[in-house]
Amino acid sequence: MGATQNGTSPVFGRRTAVQKLGGISLGAALLLLAARGKRVYAVAATVRHQWSGEKAQRDYYRTKPRWASWMVPQLNVRDGWSEPTAWMATIENLHRLPYIHDNFNRLLPVTKLAHHWVMVIDLRKCIGCQACVVACKSENNVPVGVYRTWVQVVETGAMVPDPAGSVVTDQGRFEPNVKRFSLPRLCNHCDSPPCVEVCPVKATFKREDGLVLIDYPKCLGCGYCINACPYDARFFNPIQQTADKCTFCVQRLDRGLLPACVTSCVGRARIFGDLNDPHSAVAQLIAQYPTAHLKSTMGTKPQVYYIGLDGALSEDGADTFNTIYPYAVGTNTEEYDDLTGKVLLETPSGGERGTP
């Protein structure tokens, strides 16, 4: 048997290894060392193969547009948002709930989820103070000119011709049959959200507890979801350059707190809770009072319930409102553009408000 370069024989070297292994027999030790060597070699080969594949993948995506790299985490900027242990990922899914991306209409009606978050808005109590709007912008750092929630000043009814009416005009006497009240608006977190269906990169998703959220690092800002929303509840965030909307203050909800708009409502017109809990305030209100949704015929199954909603507003009338105050207008509407002169904010890319 030949000697090694340092003058010791291979057998002697193996005997030294045998001594380190606790004095087991030479034959057993040789078999053990051979097996370990094979495992080490296999692991090293696997690592080299994976590294080669990832490197090729990184090189490939470096030739692609920036947005294409969402499939390759190594190319993402480490900004605290997209990493597995990032604070935003933790806030968005603190309880590791599964994400639902499609097939909403085929969910079994008997499904009993752990939570089903909904909001009830009692229009009999809303005084239009706008505290909810201010609280939302402060809590979620919403940029100037766009809103996650807003309060419309809505008018219904008409001047009715009446010979004994109190209003005298050149056309005759009329009796006013007009009502004006405040209509809080926000994302309805639909059970069948069209915004999720149209998102090309699955940046908009629905959690099993009912929340419709946006994975901002994935969002392209294409605007498909903004146009798909029948409630004009989504907008283009000029700072993030992504789509944005109400999240029911998920960062608060996942920590056991109520949304900011609920805690700031001086009239207690906004009530939030778990519809799956029969003892919750929202479940009891829905069971006790007649409730209605906005544009329920769209088939989106909205999860914002209104008490005292005028029937004329439940469908087309929801887009008819007084525009005396800018904050009383939906931000993704032509009325808002006309009121503000169309150009309210210049985005970093130089486009007008609402354009990617």
Helices and strands as residue ranges (DSSP letters): H 10-20, H 26-61, G 66-71, G 73-75, H 87-92, E 99-100, G 104-106, E 117-122, H 131-140, E 149-161, E 167-169, E 172-186, H 194-198, E 204-207, E 212-214, H 224-228, E 235-237, E 242-244, H 250-253, H 260-264, E 270-274, H 281-288, E 291-292, G 296-298, E 304-307, G 311-313, G 316-319, G 326-328, H 334-340
